[in-house]
Structures are given as structure tokens and as C-alpha cells.
Amino acid sequence: SGAEVTKTKANPKDLLTEIDPLCEKTIREAVAKSFPDHDFLGEEDVPAGAEASQAAIQSKLDNAKSDYLWVVDPIDGTSNFVHGMPLNCPSVACAYKGEVVVAVIHDPHHEETFSATKGRGSFLNGERIRVGEQSTIGDAIVAMGSPPAEESMKMSLKALPVLMPKCRTIRMIGSAAIMLAWVANGRLTAYWEYDLSSWDVAAGSLLIEEAGGAMTDLQNNRWTLTTRKICGSNGGNVHRDILASLDEAGVS
């Protein structure tokens, strides 16, 4: 079963349940207990909307209270959660001086815990994982978002007719964290999206890089905590061709 919506955010399609802040409170308290000097940024701390989320991460980086910053989405895929679809999860990352160094994405519905530590690889339930081996876009399963914001929606619709004929298939799963984790273990070849917040991507970015993949913006610059337009993939020709296809579609 799903969860009851308590309110919507900046867009009526962007939902919030009473569970979201409770999950964030639990994670925040656990971090504070173990690492009382670390800073913390959670989605539920920030007013709705892209501008507010961008300002929040920039403020944390510019006015750092600690070298360590935890970046947390308590329930990524809230719409799935509301409708009882088992594709939602918490996404937890810790950054050191602006660089993500620890990541955990836990899928409670399938008892799968994806984890990574910088320089030590990515793991699923303790077993090492790697990105997929597809070498051409024609063999790639590419995920993308179905974003609520109007501009992001327009960009997704522009990309579809260009990308779809070139790749094996397109998937829209409704949880950025799960799609990033699935790129890291090869279930998906790539995932791109036009406008995401730091807490949506921080953990998944490290999972992909430590699994041997590429995590960039749409101009092929390496992803950082302030990057909002993202592409994560198994790298190489696939990554290059997806970015070229998005450029061809006028997504920038």
C-alpha cells in the first residue's frame, strides 16, 4: 500500500508525505550521534523549488561549518511511494571538502544496499559491482526522468524522439537514486536528467564512478554537488553518444 500525501511542493506533481520528514529526522539523529561535528543537508530542510535547492547546497559549501557534509534524500521516489510502487529509497552521501566520499542507497523493498567509499569500489550487499559492458548506444538501456517542472518536462520530451530510435530502450522508473544505483551495477546502461538537486544525485554519483562509470553534466564536465543537469553511464562511446544526442535534440 502507499502513503497519504500531506502536501505538494512547488509543483502539484511533487508530493510530500508525513513519512519524509520522519525518515530525515531518523537519519539526521543517527549522523549527529556518531558525527556531532559534521554538517547536514536534507531535502526536507529546504523550501521547494530548484532555486531554493541550488541556493541551499551553495550556501553549505560557501559557509562550511565542517569539512564533512551529509547530503540526504530521505525518500527518493515519493510519488512511487505514495502509489505503493516498490521503487523508492533513502539516498545518503557524505562529502569531504565538497567531494562525495561515502554513499549508501538502500532499497528496502528488495533488500538491496548499494554502497561506495571513494577509492574502494562500489558494492551491492557486500559484493563488488561494475557498470555494464555495452559499447554502443544501440545496445544501451537508457533511463530518464519524468520531471514535474515545466522546463524539465519540455527537455525530456525533446530528447525522447532523438534518443529512443538510437538506444535499445528507454526506461522511466521514478527514482533518481535507484536509476543511478542500477547504472552502477549494470541493470541500466545510462541515466540522464535535466534538473536534479544535490540530494537526488550525491550518493548515486559516487556509486557510478566507483563502479567504473562516468558521471558528468550535459557538457561532459565531471559532476559536482552543484551540478543540476546530469548524465551517468558506463562511460566511453555510450556516454559520448548520449550527450551528442541530447545536444542534437536541443537539450542544454
C-alpha positions as semicolon CSV with decimal commas, in nm:
position;residue;x (nm);y (nm);z (nm)
1;S;0,000;0,000;0,000
2;G;0,104;0,360;-0,043
3;A;0,123;0,661;0,186
4;E;-0,105;0,959;0,238
5;V;0,003;1,287;0,079
6;T;0,025;1,567;0,334
7;K;0,102;1,843;0,082
8;T;0,260;1,919;-0,252
9;K;0,577;2,118;-0,307
10;A;0,646;2,393;-0,563
11;N;0,471;2,186;-0,827
12;P;0,143;1,998;-0,759
13;K;0,301;1,683;-0,906
14;D;0,584;1,695;-0,649
15;L;0,448;1,519;-0,342
16;L;0,532;1,506;0,028
17;T;0,411;1,256;0,286
18;E;0,432;1,262;0,665
19;I;0,694;0,986;0,635
20;D;0,952;1,201;0,450
21;P;1,041;1,432;0,743
22;L;1,030;1,140;0,989
23;C;1,283;0,947;0,780
24;E;1,505;1,252;0,753
25;K;1,485;1,310;1,130
26;T;1,595;0,950;1,193
27;I;1,894;0,983;0,959
28;R;1,987;1,325;1,097
29;E;1,982;1,196;1,455
30;A;2,198;0,896;1,363
31;V;2,455;1,121;1,195
32;A;2,454;1,367;1,486
33;K;2,507;1,086;1,735
34;S;2,806;0,938;1,553
35;F;2,950;1,255;1,399
36;P;2,833;1,553;1,606
37;D;3,070;1,797;1,433
38;H;2,955;1,716;1,079
39;D;2,718;1,938;0,881
40;F;2,392;1,809;0,732
41;L;2,171;1,899;0,434
42;G;1,843;1,717;0,389
43;E;1,574;1,771;0,129
44;E;1,309;1,839;0,391
45;D;1,515;2,129;0,535
46;V;1,486;2,328;0,214
47;P;1,193;2,522;0,064
48;A;1,054;2,368;-0,253
49;G;1,185;2,458;-0,596
50;A;1,505;2,444;-0,798
51;E;1,631;2,787;-0,694
52;A;1,599;2,708;-0,324
53;S;1,774;2,372;-0,353
54;Q;2,056;2,524;-0,557
55;A;2,097;2,804;-0,305
56;A;2,096;2,555;-0,016
57;I;2,386;2,344;-0,140
58;Q;2,583;2,652;-0,246
59;S;2,535;2,805;0,098
60;K;2,655;2,487;0,268
61;L;2,968;2,483;0,052
62;D;3,040;2,856;0,088
63;N;2,976;2,868;0,463
64;A;3,106;2,530;0,568
65;K;3,070;2,453;0,939
66;S;3,273;2,136;0,890
67;D;3,487;1,967;0,626
68;Y;3,220;1,696;0,624
69;L;2,870;1,747;0,482
70;W;2,599;1,481;0,476
71;V;2,359;1,517;0,182
72;V;2,037;1,321;0,226
73;D;1,715;1,246;0,045
74;P;1,502;1,055;0,298
75;I;1,265;0,910;0,037
76;D;1,371;0,939;-0,325
77;G;1,075;0,847;-0,544
78;T;0,798;0,986;-0,324
79;S;0,534;0,960;-0,598
80;N;0,613;0,589;-0,629
81;F;0,591;0,561;-0,251
82;V;0,252;0,732;-0,241
83;H;0,112;0,494;-0,500
84;G;0,253;0,180;-0,341
85;M;0,515;0,113;-0,608
86;P;0,827;-0,053;-0,461
87;L;1,069;0,185;-0,633
88;N;1,171;0,436;-0,367
89;C;1,455;0,456;-0,119
90;P;1,668;0,675;0,105
91;S;1,983;0,818;-0,050
92;V;2,265;0,915;0,186
93;A;2,602;1,066;0,096
94;C;2,887;1,220;0,290
95;A;3,112;1,475;0,123
96;Y;3,457;1,583;0,241
97;K;3,553;1,935;0,132
98;G;3,286;1,922;-0,138
99;E;3,379;1,579;-0,275
100;V;3,148;1,283;-0,210
101;V;3,348;1,013;-0,030
102;V;3,083;0,779;0,113
103;A;2,749;0,676;-0,036
104;V;2,462;0,447;0,056
105;I;2,138;0,384;-0,132
106;H;1,917;0,131;0,044
107;D;1,624;-0,028;-0,138
108;P;1,414;-0,172;0,146
109;H;1,161;-0,333;-0,086
110;H;1,419;-0,564;-0,243
111;E;1,664;-0,582;0,049
112;E;1,940;-0,428;-0,161
113;T;2,201;-0,196;-0,013
114;F;2,428;-0,018;-0,260
115;S;2,738;0,136;-0,103
116;A;3,061;0,301;-0,207
117;T;3,367;0,457;-0,049
118;K;3,590;0,678;-0,260
119;G;3,884;0,479;-0,392
120;R;3,749;0,147;-0,265
121;G;3,483;0,050;-0,518
122;S;3,106;0,007;-0,526
123;F;2,913;-0,280;-0,371
124;L;2,568;-0,436;-0,361
125;N;2,503;-0,625;-0,036
126;G;2,878;-0,652;0,010
127;E;2,956;-0,786;-0,338
128;R;3,161;-0,574;-0,579
129;I;2,964;-0,428;-0,871
130;R;3,063;-0,284;-1,207
131;V;2,884;-0,081;-1,472
132;G;2,753;-0,257;-1,783
133;E;2,974;-0,361;-2,072
134;Q;2,768;-0,217;-2,359
135;S;2,996;-0,039;-2,605
136;T;2,740;0,119;-2,838
137;I;2,432;0,330;-2,779
138;G;2,233;0,076;-2,980
139;D;2,284;-0,179;-2,702
140;A;2,213;0,068;-2,422
141;I;1,915;0,074;-2,188
142;V;1,883;0,444;-2,109
143;A;1,683;0,580;-1,817
144;M;1,547;0,930;-1,789
145;G;1,313;1,124;-1,566
146;S;0,952;1,233;-1,583
147;P;1,007;1,564;-1,404
148;P;0,727;1,780;-1,263
149;A;0,881;2,118;-1,352
150;E;0,765;2,258;-1,687
151;E;1,109;2,338;-1,832
152;S;1,249;1,997;-1,737
153;M;0,943;1,825;-1,881
154;K;0,992;2,008;-2,211
155;M;1,354;1,895;-2,229
156;S;1,260;1,533;-2,159
157;L;1,001;1,543;-2,438
158;K;1,254;1,696;-2,679
159;A;1,505;1,422;-2,604
160;L;1,271;1,124;-2,646
161;P;1,230;1,120;-3,027
162;V;1,606;1,157;-3,074
163;L;1,725;0,908;-2,813
164;M;1,459;0,639;-2,847
165;P;1,545;0,524;-3,202
166;K;1,916;0,511;-3,117
167;C;1,916;0,303;-2,799
168;R;1,777;-0,040;-2,715
169;T;1,501;0,103;-2,498
170;I;1,409;0,389;-2,265
171;R;1,305;0,346;-1,902
172;M;1,142;0,593;-1,662
173;I;1,149;0,446;-1,312
174;G;1,065;0,749;-1,099
175;S;1,356;0,741;-0,854
176;A;1,684;0,909;-0,943
177;A;1,867;0,720;-0,668
178;I;1,752;0,380;-0,791
179;M;1,829;0,463;-1,154
180;L;2,180;0,576;-1,059
181;A;2,235;0,264;-0,848
182;W;2,115;0,047;-1,135
183;V;2,364;0,213;-1,370
184;A;2,635;0,129;-1,118
185;N;2,551;-0,242;-1,123
186;G;2,474;-0,266;-1,494
187;R;2,097;-0,309;-1,493
188;L;2,081;0,022;-1,677
189;T;2,348;0,149;-1,914
190;A;2,286;0,518;-1,856
191;Y;2,060;0,770;-1,687
192;W;2,024;1,137;-1,769
193;E;1,803;1,411;-1,632
194;Y;1,770;1,783;-1,691
195;D;1,741;1,932;-1,342
196;L;1,810;1,749;-1,015
197;S;1,908;1,858;-0,666
198;S;2,226;1,756;-0,487
199;W;2,045;1,513;-0,257
200;D;1,896;1,329;-0,557
201;V;2,236;1,253;-0,707
202;A;2,514;1,271;-0,446
203;A;2,514;0,906;-0,339
204;G;2,449;0,767;-0,687
205;S;2,729;0,971;-0,841
206;L;2,991;0,801;-0,626
207;L;2,838;0,457;-0,686
208;I;2,874;0,503;-1,061
209;E;3,228;0,641;-1,053
210;E;3,349;0,372;-0,816
211;A;3,185;0,109;-1,038
212;G;3,393;0,230;-1,333
213;G;3,141;0,461;-1,497
214;A;3,119;0,828;-1,587
215;M;2,919;1,095;-1,405
216;T;2,904;1,434;-1,575
217;D;2,690;1,729;-1,665
218;L;2,545;1,752;-2,017
219;Q;2,864;1,921;-2,143
220;N;3,076;1,628;-2,019
221;N;3,220;1,813;-1,720
222;R;3,263;1,593;-1,414
223;W;2,965;1,605;-1,178
224;T;2,989;1,813;-0,860
225;L;2,745;1,885;-0,579
226;T;2,624;2,195;-0,763
227;T;2,561;2,017;-1,097
228;R;2,191;2,000;-1,184
229;K;2,187;1,860;-1,540
230;I;2,329;1,511;-1,516
231;C;2,430;1,205;-1,713
232;G;2,563;0,890;-1,550
233;S;2,664;0,593;-1,761
234;N;2,911;0,312;-1,816
235;G;3,127;0,571;-1,993
236;G;3,312;0,558;-2,324
237;N;3,124;0,568;-2,653
238;V;2,784;0,531;-2,490
239;H;2,832;0,838;-2,273
240;R;2,965;1,041;-2,565
241;D;2,676;0,940;-2,792
242;I;2,407;1,013;-2,534
243;L;2,546;1,363;-2,476
244;A;2,569;1,417;-2,853
245;S;2,208;1,302;-2,893
246;L;2,088;1,538;-2,622
247;D;2,273;1,822;-2,793
248;E;2,115;1,723;-3,124
249;A;1,773;1,738;-2,955
250;G;1,841;2,088;-2,825
251;V;1,869;1,982;-2,462
252;S;2,126;2,205;-2,296
